[in-house]
Amino acid sequence: KLRFTYSQTYDRVKRLANALTGLGAGVGDRIGVIGWNCHRHLEAYYAIPGTGAVLLLLNIRLAPGDLSYVINHAEASYVLVDESLIPIAESVADKCETVRGYVVMTDKDLSGINTSLSPVYSYEKLLEKADPDIRWPVLDEKSAYGACYTTGTTGRPKGVYYSHRNVFLHAMSIGSNAEMTPGDCFYQLVPMFHAMGWGLPHAAFVVGAKYVLPGMYNMADLGSLAEPLVSEGVTATAGAPALFMPMLEYIRKLDQKPDLSGARFLSGATEPSLALMKDFYNLTGAEIVHAYGATETTPLVTINRLKPWLADELSEAEKWELKKKQGYPVVGLDVKVVDQEGNELPHDGKSPGEILVRGPWITGSYYNAPGSEESFTEDGYWKSGDAGTMDAEGYVKITDRVKDLIKSGGEWISSVDMENETMAHPAVLEAAVTGVAHPQWEERPVVLVVPRQEEKDKVTGEDIRAHLAQTFAKWQLPEAVIFVEAIPKTSVGKMDKKTIREQYKDIYTNP
């Protein structure tokens, strides 16, 4: 394990900034990073924007065609690449038209690394030779700090650029809303290439918390991933349910369950099931805190904390139900729910519409993307594409992506609600629901179920339907319940509804 103080980290940041300037990187240059959640990636978060260059975060899970598109669209000048990820950089290098060089993030001498990348530099050698002192340039706060590209859109990824002002204001917001202090230990599980690591590398540094990086990890090695929760005294982290679910399964099997009382686990990307939230709390004492956002929103939009007066008004069961909502908008943002004509809907918790967001850390446009203007209103709101409601207390509930709502016989079915109810079945580990074409009813739901290992040969489709019948009307119940080994996921851990719909599009029309 490597350990650095804030002072030591800053020394390395200064050297990296000078090294990149020495290579010829200048104000406005895009410098890409292909890396894991490691200390060198963190150093790039501060060194690159500090020089006036733009931190271009590259999704290591993108297909080569999309990755080369992003690098070319952003016109990246240099790329920092982790030694273990060199094959990814090599797979697109011949297509990258503007890249002038590659910096390999490694402890090894370059003579010990076999790569076709050229020209290539050693990260540590550059730092070793760089000036330890720096005079940082004075930058316009509205100039670009960094960029991420969306992956959930149709067509090519779209560039979202974040300003220095945007990043700083968002860091203060997420730090205060997650109630982070210098006494916290924050664990960076969210990939740092995704939406600025959800702004948490900045929030943790703003408050001066202890900051833990997992380095390279995969879902097959959850023991090493869960170990720092206890050994480092983690009190706060963030991630998607796709990560928390297997971590919980690992913890279930431990004879001695970790005591994580008071820890806050911010959960985003997709809605955490009630079963996941309850089991994490009952087994470890950690609270999963539901939040909502997107690449376009830096990403924090809402957070689900219990308002003090509701603590006395609601029963325990009602409090758990409330936790299923995405939460209330954080201070500084305008959030509203509108109908198809753009009229704002009442805050009654029942009227569904599209969620629109506006504010100082919400993007106002996509970078160099003609035709994307329709994603924004004339008065500056970003159209999320999410369908939801808002109640009288301001709590937002996402009912679906607008395109994922299931319209059956003229009535709407929420795939999100059906997924979460399916996952409440004790035999179910994970579930996904989507609508596909039906010859009579326009669309009908299809439910994919990943059963728990010990229930694999026991649970049936009829068991799932009987369970859903306790909550859903008979006409809403799915005819198709399909048991699978895994749910298709996007590169950022969301359920890949597009792939699921395509895979099962003929299940009702051509059975």
C-alpha positions in Angstrom: 0.0 0.0 0.0 1.2 3.5 -0.8 0.5 6.4 1.5 0.9 10.1 0.8 0.2 13.2 2.9 -1.6 16.1 1.3 1.8 17.9 1.2 3.5 15.0 -0.6 0.6 14.8 -3.1 0.9 18.5 -3.8 4.7 18.1 -4.4 4.0 15.5 -7.1 1.2 17.5 -8.6 3.5 20.5 -9.1 6.2 18.3 -10.7 3.6 16.7 -13.0 2.3 20.1 -14.1 5.9 21.3 -14.9 6.7 18.0 -16.7 3.6 18.4 -19.0 4.4 22.0 -19.7 8.0 20.9 -20.5 6.6 18.4 -23.0 4.8 21.3 -24.8 1.3 21.0 -23.3 -0.2 24.5 -23.1 -3.3 26.3 -22.0 -6.4 24.8 -23.7 -4.7 21.6 -24.7 -6.7 18.5 -24.0 -4.7 15.8 -22.1 -6.4 12.4 -21.9 -6.1 9.9 -19.0 -6.6 6.2 -19.4 -6.2 4.9 -15.9 -7.6 3.1 -12.8 -8.5 4.8 -9.5 -4.8 5.3 -8.5 -2.6 8.1 -7.1 -1.3 9.1 -10.5 -4.8 9.5 -11.8 -5.6 11.7 -8.8 -2.4 13.8 -9.4 -3.6 14.4 -13.0 -6.9 15.7 -11.7 -5.1 18.7 -10.3 -1.9 19.1 -12.3 -3.5 19.2 -15.8 -6.3 21.8 -15.1 -3.8 23.8 -12.9 -1.7 24.5 -16.0 -4.7 25.7 -18.0 -4.9 22.5 -20.0 -8.1 20.4 -20.0 -8.3 17.0 -18.2 -9.9 14.6 -20.7 -11.2 11.6 -18.8 -11.3 8.5 -21.0 -13.6 5.6 -20.3 -11.6 2.4 -20.3 -14.7 0.4 -21.1 -15.5 2.1 -24.4 -15.3 0.2 -27.6 -12.2 1.2 -29.7 -14.3 3.0 -32.3 -15.9 5.2 -29.6 -12.7 5.7 -27.7 -10.8 6.9 -30.8 -13.8 9.1 -31.7 -13.6 10.8 -28.3 -9.9 11.4 -28.5 -10.2 12.9 -31.9 -13.3 14.9 -31.2 -11.6 16.4 -28.2 -8.3 16.9 -30.2 -6.2 15.4 -27.4 -2.5 16.4 -27.5 -1.2 13.9 -25.0 -2.5 10.8 -23.3 -1.5 9.5 -19.8 -2.0 5.7 -19.8 -1.6 3.2 -17.0 0.9 0.5 -17.8 -1.7 -2.3 -17.5 -4.0 -0.4 -19.9 -1.4 0.1 -22.7 -3.2 -2.4 -25.0 -6.3 -0.1 -24.9 -4.2 2.9 -26.0 -2.4 0.8 -28.6 -5.8 -0.4 -30.1 -6.7 3.2 -31.1 -3.3 4.9 -31.5 -3.2 4.6 -35.3 -6.5 6.4 -35.4 -5.7 9.3 -33.1 -4.9 12.2 -35.3 -3.8 14.9 -32.8 -1.9 12.9 -30.1 1.7 14.1 -29.8 2.9 11.6 -27.2 2.0 9.1 -24.5 3.0 9.2 -20.8 3.1 5.7 -19.3 2.0 5.6 -15.6 4.4 3.0 -14.2 7.2 2.5 -11.7 9.2 0.6 -14.3 11.9 1.9 -16.6 10.6 2.3 -20.1 13.2 -0.3 -21.3 11.2 -2.9 -19.5 7.9 -2.0 -21.2 7.1 -3.4 -24.6 4.8 -1.0 -26.5 4.2 0.3 -30.0 3.1 3.7 -28.6 5.3 6.5 -29.8 6.7 8.8 -28.6 6.5 7.5 -25.1 7.6 8.9 -21.8 7.9 7.6 -18.3 5.6 9.3 -15.7 8.0 8.8 -12.8 11.1 9.9 -14.8 9.3 13.0 -15.9 8.5 13.9 -12.3 12.0 13.1 -11.2 13.5 15.6 -13.6 10.8 18.3 -13.2 11.1 21.5 -11.3 9.6 21.1 -7.8 8.4 24.7 -7.7 5.7 26.2 -9.8 4.0 29.5 -10.5 0.5 28.6 -11.4 -1.2 30.7 -14.1 -4.2 32.8 -13.2 -7.1 31.3 -15.1 -10.6 32.5 -15.9 -12.9 30.6 -13.5 -15.2 29.9 -16.5 -12.5 28.3 -18.6 -12.5 24.5 -19.1 -11.2 22.4 -16.3 -12.1 18.9 -17.7 -14.3 16.9 -20.0 -16.2 13.7 -19.9 -18.1 12.1 -22.7 -21.6 10.6 -22.2 -22.1 6.9 -23.1 -25.8 6.5 -22.7 -26.8 8.6 -25.7 -27.8 7.5 -29.1 -25.1 7.9 -31.8 -21.6 8.9 -30.8 -20.6 9.9 -27.3 -21.3 13.6 -26.5 -18.7 15.9 -24.8 -19.5 17.6 -21.6 -17.0 20.2 -20.5 -16.8 21.4 -16.9 -15.4 24.8 -15.9 -13.2 25.5 -12.9 -16.1 27.3 -11.3 -18.4 24.5 -12.0 -16.1 21.9 -10.4 -15.4 24.0 -7.3 -19.1 24.8 -6.6 -20.1 21.2 -7.1 -17.3 20.0 -4.8 -18.7 22.3 -2.0 -22.2 21.1 -2.7 -21.5 17.4 -2.6 -19.2 17.8 0.4 -21.9 19.6 2.4 -24.8 17.3 1.3 -22.8 14.2 2.1 -21.9 15.8 5.4 -18.2 15.2 4.8 -15.6 16.5 7.4 -11.9 16.3 7.9 -12.6 13.3 10.2 -14.0 11.3 7.4 -12.3 8.6 5.4 -13.6 8.6 1.8 -13.2 5.5 -0.5 -13.1 6.3 -4.2 -15.0 3.4 -5.7 -16.7 5.4 -8.5 -14.5 5.2 -11.6 -12.5 8.4 -11.9 -13.2 8.5 -15.6 -17.0 8.7 -15.0 -18.4 12.2 -14.5 -15.3 13.5 -12.7 -15.5 10.6 -10.3 -18.9 12.0 -9.3 -17.0 15.1 -8.1 -15.8 13.2 -5.0 -12.0 13.6 -5.6 -12.7 17.3 -5.3 -15.2 17.1 -2.4 -12.9 15.0 -0.3 -10.0 17.4 -0.8 -12.2 20.5 -0.2 -13.0 19.2 3.3 -9.5 17.6 3.9 -10.8 14.0 4.4 -8.6 10.9 4.4 -8.8 9.6 0.8 -8.5 5.9 -0.2 -8.0 4.7 -3.7 -8.6 1.0 -4.6 -6.3 1.0 -7.7 -7.1 -1.7 -10.2 -10.0 -3.9 -9.3 -12.6 -6.2 -10.8 -15.9 -7.7 -9.7 -14.3 -11.1 -9.3 -12.0 -9.9 -6.5 -14.4 -8.4 -4.0 -12.4 -9.5 -1.0 -9.6 -7.0 -1.7 -12.2 -4.4 -2.6 -14.2 -4.7 0.6 -11.1 -5.0 2.9 -10.3 -1.3 3.1 -13.9 -0.6 4.4 -12.6 -2.0 7.8 -8.8 -1.7 7.6 -8.8 2.0 6.6 -11.9 3.0 8.6 -14.0 4.1 5.7 -16.9 6.4 6.7 -18.1 7.5 3.3 -18.0 6.1 -0.3 -20.1 6.1 -3.4 -20.9 3.8 -6.2 -23.6 2.0 -8.3 -25.9 -0.8 -7.0 -24.1 -3.0 -9.5 -21.0 -2.6 -7.2 -22.7 -2.6 -3.9 -24.7 -5.8 -4.6 -21.8 -8.1 -5.0 -20.0 -6.4 -2.1 -23.0 -7.2 0.1 -22.9 -10.9 -1.1 -19.3 -11.1 -0.1 -20.1 -9.6 3.3 -23.0 -12.0 3.8 -20.4 -14.9 3.7 -18.1 -13.5 6.3 -18.3 -15.0 9.8 -17.5 -11.7 11.3 -19.5 -8.9 9.7 -17.8 -5.5 9.6 -19.2 -2.8 11.8 -19.7 0.2 9.5 -22.1 2.1 11.7 -22.4 5.7 10.7 -20.9 5.1 7.2 -22.7 6.8 4.3 -22.7 5.0 0.9 -23.9 7.4 -1.8 -25.7 5.3 -4.5 -26.3 6.4 -8.0 -26.4 5.2 -11.7 -29.5 3.1 -11.1 -32.0 2.9 -8.2 -30.8 0.7 -5.3 -33.4 -1.8 -4.3 -35.1 -1.6 -0.9 -33.7 -5.1 -0.1 -30.1 -3.9 -0.8 -30.5 -0.8 1.4 -32.1 -2.8 4.3 -29.6 -5.7 4.2 -26.6 -3.4 4.1 -27.9 -1.5 7.1 -28.9 -4.6 9.1 -25.6 -6.5 8.4 -23.1 -3.6 8.7 -24.8 -0.5 10.0 -23.9 1.4 6.8 -26.6 3.7 5.3 -27.0 3.7 1.5 -27.9 7.2 0.6 -29.8 7.5 -2.6 -28.7 10.3 -5.0 -29.3 11.3 -8.6 -27.4 12.9 -11.4 -25.8 12.5 -14.8 -22.6 13.3 -16.7 -24.3 16.5 -17.7 -24.9 17.6 -14.1 -21.3 17.0 -12.7 -23.4 14.9 -11.4 -25.2 15.8 -8.1 -28.8 16.9 -8.6 -30.7 15.4 -5.7 -29.8 13.6 -2.4 -32.1 11.6 -0.2 -31.6 12.6 3.4 -34.5 12.4 5.9 -35.8 15.9 6.7 -35.8 16.4 10.5 -39.6 17.0 10.8 -40.3 13.8 8.8 -38.4 11.8 11.3 -41.2 12.3 13.8 -44.1 12.1 11.3 -43.2 8.9 9.4 -43.3 5.3 10.6 -40.2 3.1 10.1 -41.9 1.5 7.1 -42.7 4.9 5.6 -39.1 6.0 6.1 -37.8 3.0 4.2 -40.3 3.7 1.4 -39.1 7.3 1.3 -35.5 6.1 0.8 -36.5 4.6 -2.5 -36.9 8.1 -3.9 -34.0 9.9 -5.5 -34.2 12.7 -3.0 -34.7 16.5 -2.9 -32.8 18.9 -5.2 -29.6 20.3 -3.5 -29.4 24.0 -2.9 -28.3 26.0 -6.0 -30.3 24.0 -8.6 -33.6 24.5 -10.3 -35.4 21.3 -10.8 -38.9 20.8 -12.3 -41.1 18.1 -13.8 -42.9 19.0 -17.0 -45.5 17.5 -19.3 -45.0 17.0 -23.1 -45.9 20.6 -23.7 -43.3 21.9 -21.2 -45.9 22.8 -18.5 -44.7 22.4 -15.0 -46.6 19.6 -13.1 -47.9 19.8 -9.5 -45.7 18.5 -6.6 -48.2 15.8 -5.7 -45.9 12.8 -6.0 -48.3 11.4 -8.6 -48.0 13.4 -11.8 -45.2 12.0 -14.0 -43.3 14.0 -16.5 -39.8 14.7 -17.7 -37.3 16.1 -15.2 -35.5 19.3 -16.2 -32.5 20.7 -14.4 -30.7 24.1 -14.4 -27.9 25.5 -12.3 -24.3 26.6 -12.0 -22.8 23.1 -12.4 -25.3 21.9 -15.1 -24.0 21.9 -18.7 -25.6 24.3 -21.1 -24.6 22.5 -24.2 -22.7 19.6 -25.6 -19.3 20.4 -27.1 -19.3 20.7 -30.8 -22.4 18.6 -31.3 -24.7 20.1 -33.9 -28.3 18.9 -33.6 -28.0 18.4 -29.8 -29.6 21.8 -29.0 -33.0 20.1 -28.5 -31.6 18.6 -25.3 -31.9 22.1 -23.7 -34.8 24.6 -23.2 -34.6 28.2 -24.3 -34.4 29.3 -20.7 -31.4 27.1 -19.9 -32.8 23.8 -18.5 -31.2 20.5 -19.5 -33.7 17.9 -20.5 -32.8 14.8 -18.5 -34.8 12.2 -20.5 -35.9 10.8 -17.1 -39.5 10.5 -16.2 -40.5 11.1 -12.6 -42.6 12.8 -10.1 -42.0 15.4 -7.3 -43.9 15.3 -4.0 -44.9 18.2 -1.7 -41.6 17.9 0.2 -39.6 18.2 -3.0 -38.5 14.5 -3.1 -38.1 13.3 -6.7 -39.0 9.8 -7.7 -37.7 8.5 -11.1 -40.2 6.3 -12.6 -38.2 5.5 -15.7 -36.2 6.8 -18.5 -38.8 8.5 -20.8 -37.9 5.9 -23.5 -38.0 3.0 -21.0 -41.6 3.5 -19.7 -43.7 0.6 -20.8 -46.9 1.5 -22.5 -49.3 -1.4 -22.4 -52.9 -1.1 -23.6 -52.7 2.6 -23.3 -51.5 2.5 -19.6 -48.0 3.0 -18.2 -45.9 0.5 -16.3 -42.7 1.6 -14.5 -39.9 -0.8 -15.2 -37.9 0.7 -12.3 -40.7 -0.2 -9.8 -41.1 -3.7 -11.2 -37.3 -4.2 -11.0 -37.1 -3.2 -7.4 -40.1 -5.3 -6.5 -38.6 -8.3 -8.2 -35.4 -7.8 -6.3 -37.4 -7.8 -3.1 -38.0 -11.6 -3.6 -35.6 -13.4 -1.3 -34.4 -15.7 -4.2 -33.4 -12.9 -6.5 -30.0 -11.3 -6.6 -30.6 -8.9 -9.5 -33.3 -8.1 -12.0 -34.0 -6.0 -15.1 -37.3 -5.1 -16.7 -37.9 -3.6 -20.1 -40.8 -3.3 -22.5 -40.9 -5.0 -25.9 -43.4 -5.0 -28.7 -46.6 -6.9 -28.4 -49.1 -7.6 -31.2 -52.2 -6.8 -29.1 -51.0 -4.5 -26.2 -48.4 -2.3 -28.0 -45.8 -3.3 -25.3 -45.4 -5.8 -22.6 -42.8 -6.2 -19.8 -40.0 -8.7 -19.9 -38.3 -9.5 -16.6 -34.7 -10.8 -16.5 -33.8 -12.5 -13.2 -30.4 -13.4 -11.8 -31.2 -15.8 -9.0 -29.1 -16.3 -5.9 -26.7 -19.2 -6.3 -28.4 -21.3 -3.7 -31.9 -20.7 -5.2 -30.9 -21.3 -8.8 -32.8 -24.5 -9.4 -35.7 -23.7 -7.1 -37.3 -20.4 -8.0 -39.7 -20.3 -10.9 -41.3 -17.7 -13.2 -44.6 -18.4 -11.4 -42.9 -17.6 -8.1 -41.8 -14.2 -9.4 -45.3 -13.4 -10.9 -47.0 -14.4 -7.6 -44.6 -12.1 -5.7 -45.3 -9.2 -8.2 -49.0 -9.8 -7.9 -48.9 -8.5 -4.3 -48.0 -5.0 -5.7 -48.9 -4.9 -9.3 -52.3 -5.2 -11.0 -53.0 -8.4 -12.9 -52.8 -6.7 -16.3 -49.3 -5.4 -15.5 -47.8 -8.8 -14.6 -45.2 -10.0 -17.1 -45.8 -13.1 -19.3 -42.1 -13.5 -19.8 -39.8 -14.1 -16.8 -36.4 -15.2 -18.0 -33.6 -16.5 -15.7 -30.1 -15.4 -16.8 -26.5 -15.6 -15.5 -26.0 -11.8 -15.6 -27.7 -8.6 -16.6 -26.2 -6.7 -19.5 -24.5 -3.5 -18.3 -23.3 -0.3 -19.8 -19.7 0.9 -19.4 -20.7 2.8 -16.2 -22.6 0.0 -14.6 -26.1 0.9 -15.6 -28.5 -1.8 -16.9 -28.2 -1.8 -20.7 -31.9 -1.6 -21.6 -31.0 -1.0 -25.3 -29.2 -4.4 -25.5 -31.9 -6.2 -23.5 -34.7 -4.8 -25.8 -32.8 -5.8 -28.9 -32.1 -9.3 -27.5 -35.8 -10.0 -26.6 -37.6 -7.8 -29.1 -39.3 -10.8 -30.8 -40.3 -12.7 -27.6 -44.0 -11.7 -27.9 -44.3 -11.1 -31.7 -42.4 -14.3 -32.7 -42.4 -16.7 -29.8 
